[in-house]
Amino acid sequence: MRLLHDGGHRFEQLHKHALFLDIIGVPRIGASQRTNEMPIMKKLLFSTVAFSGLLAASLQAGTEVYKQVAPPPPPMYGLGFYGAIDAGANIYQNRGDTRTFTDDNPNSPFFGDSLEVNPKNDVGFFGGVKLGYVFGTGLIRPTVEGDFFYNGFRGGANFTLRDAFDNVVAQRNATTWINTGAFMANFILRFAPGNQRFQPYVGAGVGVYYAESAGTEVVDPVTGRVPINTGGGRSHADLAWQIIAGSDYYWTPKFSTFIEYKFLQYTSTQINTRQNRALNQQLLGAGVRLHF
């Protein structure tokens, strides 16, 4: 009985060994009946290995981490040093209202006569350059600026002489061209809301000016005759101050176009008179600005 049991156990082990050899595709001696099944088993084993490799690759690909790249910061407009050129019209100069001088001396041969003086306030021209620096990158940006410009305009007045009976005795038209140069230091507050392309600003400045008259021409308005033409004039230098308001539009972070208004006053402290000799002017212009 023990021999039968040992024999059966060995037979079972041999059978399992043969089955393993069949699975991996190793032929056994005396197992010709399985030769036709061997290619099929090889294909099955190859397919199983290939599928396992693809599954492992897919699982590995699924564990990859993609790093998200942050978008670049938005551009900053109008920072640092800049240079600019501008030009425009001196649209008004307040050279005073019409004034009348009357001879009230009873011993004078011209007693009762009056002279009416109507100053001219013609439109002029200005143009110049600016050099400045913008501080900071926030909403409000302090700025210092040198503002140097030519400012030319017509001067003179219309004169009417009347006798004591209010009859017009004579009329004259005096015209002169005033050439000036202003050298100003400005302090400005610039505002950069939103995307910073549109930047309004306000400020004020102080400096000096130099003015020279190109001469005086006196014309008879009735006959057109020019009895007086001086061909040259006087010069004067004094203090000046201005108030500024304007706005830039930046086409690129470093280039803009702008419009600007100036209230400009030329003082005349060196002339000792009883009248206010200050000249108030209003300038309106436009220009381009380039940051370095």
Secondary structure as UniProt FT lines:
FT   HELIX           2..24
FT   TURN            29..30
FT   HELIX           32..34
FT   TURN            35..37
FT   HELIX           38..62
FT   STRAND          80..94
FT   STRAND          99..102
FT   TURN            106..107
FT   TURN            109..112
FT   STRAND          114..119
FT   STRAND          124..134
FT   STRAND          140..162
FT   TURN            164..165
FT   STRAND          168..191
FT   TURN            194..195
FT   STRAND          198..219
FT   TURN            221..223
FT   STRAND          228..229
FT   STRAND          235..252
FT   TURN            253..254
FT   STRAND          255..266
FT   TURN            269..270
FT   STRAND          279..291
//
